Structure formats: structure tokens, C-alpha cells
Amino acid sequence: MKNKNPVKVTKERRDEMISEIQKYFSKEMDEEIGNLAAGMILDFIMEKLAPEFYNQGVYDSHKYLHDAAEDLLAIQK
């Protein structure tokens, strides 16, 4: 079976993220959700949304490096 999730996190970090989702639901929505539901929400975010954030980070890094290279060329004598 192919892993659909391109984002890799350690089990410890995954557990922390699940806990954060549970805290969010408890505080903001006044609703308790279990580990399974929070894990499914995390899987959805990591599969469907995280690649967009990653791609934006890559784009922003590229733009920054491009602009920095242009600045470097400006100091030519």
C-alpha cells in the first residue's frame, strides 16, 4: 500500500500534534475528541493541506535567494 502522506513526523511529534488538535477542539469548540478522530484530522491536514504550505515555503525561499543574488550582483565594480 502506498503511503499517501508525503510529510514525515516522528511518533512523538505526531502524538504531540494529536494532543494539540484535541486541545483546540476542547478550548475552541467545547468538544472532546478522541485520539482516533484527532489522528484522522491530522492525517487529512498532512495529506491535503501541508503540501500547499510546503510549496509556499519553497516559493518564498526561492524568491528570497533570487533577490539576495540580485543584491549581490549590485555590488559589482
HUBELNOR-V540483 format. One line per field, one symbol per residue. ss: DSSP state (H for helix, E for strand, L for the rest). psi: psi as a letter, one per 20 degrees, with the letter a starting at -180 (. if undefined). burial: + if it has 24 or more other C-alpha atoms within 12 Angstrom, else -. A space follows every 50 residues. Layout:
# HUBELNOR-V540483
ss=???
psi=???
burial=???
This chain:
# HUBELNOR-V540483
ss=LLLLLLLLLLHHHHHHHHHHHHHHHHHHHLLLLLHHHHHHHHHHHHHHHH HHHHHHHHHHHHHHHHHHHHHHHLLLL
psi=ppoioippqrhghgggggghgggghgghilppqrhgghhhggggghghhh hggghhgggggggghghhhggghijq.
burial=----------------+++-++---------------+--+++--+---- ---------------------------
